[in-house]
Each structure stands twice: as C-alpha cells, then as structure tokens.
C-alpha cells in the first residue's frame, strides 16, 4: 500500500500558510494539511504520522483549528514511545 501526501491536493488561503509552515516545522514526523469541503473551501486541519504511515494508514488526526490540531499532535507525541 502506498501513502499519498494530501498536502499537494488542497489549496489553503494565505492566512493559513504561515500557520501550516510552523506546524510542519514543529512536528516534522507528521504530514499536515488543510482539508476542503464539497464547495472546495478550506475546512479542517489534518495530520498523519509520516514516519510510519504503512503501520496504520487510516489513523489520522482531525481538528477544526490549527490550535486544536497542535494540542492533538502534542498529546500523540507524548504518548509515543
């Protein structure tokens, strides 16, 4: 099974680019992207662990805001061995 980096599939507004870049820099073991709804408007923040996507390719973190995703990523990193 291959894993596809969804970040290239979505457009996000300029206001999100800086936040997205900071999250990606702070959590380098994660693939982080903005989602889109059916109207192609930005919707949600998503992340999957990029170092081992084949172990659990369906395990993704999902949040409504960058701040909420940051909290989830911090919790996941603390729980990881």
N, C-alpha and C positions, 0 to 999 in steps of 0.2 A: 504494500500500500504506500503510495506516495503522499506527501503532505504539501499542500499549496499555500503559499503565503498570501493571505487575503488582502494584505495592505495595498497591493497593486490593483485591486479590483474596485476600490472605492475612492471617491473624491471627498475631501473634507474642506471646509472653509478655512481661510487664512487664520481665523481666530483660533482654530484648533491645532494648527501646525506646530506652534511653539510648545503647547502642552503635550502633544503627541511625541515630539522630539525629546522632551525632557523625560517622559515616561520610558521611552525606548532606551535612553541613555542610563537611566536609573535602574532599569530592570533588563539587562542585556540578555538574560536567559529566556526572555519571553518575546513572542511576536504579538504586537499590539496594534490595533487598528480601530477605525471608526466604522460603524455599520451604516447601512442605508435602508430606509423603509421602501415600501412599494411605490412611493412617489419620487424615489431617488433623492430624498432629503436625508441629511445626516441624522443618525439615530443610534444611540448607544455606543458604548466603549467595550471592546472585546480583547481578550488575550488568551493565548495558549502557550504552554511551555515549549520553547523552540529547541531545547537541547535533547528532548526525548519525545517528540510528537508520536512516534510509532508505538510507544508503550500505551498510550491512552489518547488516540487521535480525536475522540469525541469529548474529551474533558476541556471545556473552555470556561473562562471566567467572563461574566457579563455584568455590566453596570450601566446606570443611566448617566452618570457623570464621571469625569476624569478623577475627581477626588474619591468617589466611591470605588472606582477600579483600583486606585492606589492602595486603598485600605485592604482590598481583597488580595492584591499582589503581595503586600507586606505580610498578611496572615499566611498565605501559601508559602512564602519564603521562610517564615519562621517554623512552619510545620514540616518542611522538607529536611531530610537527613543531611 
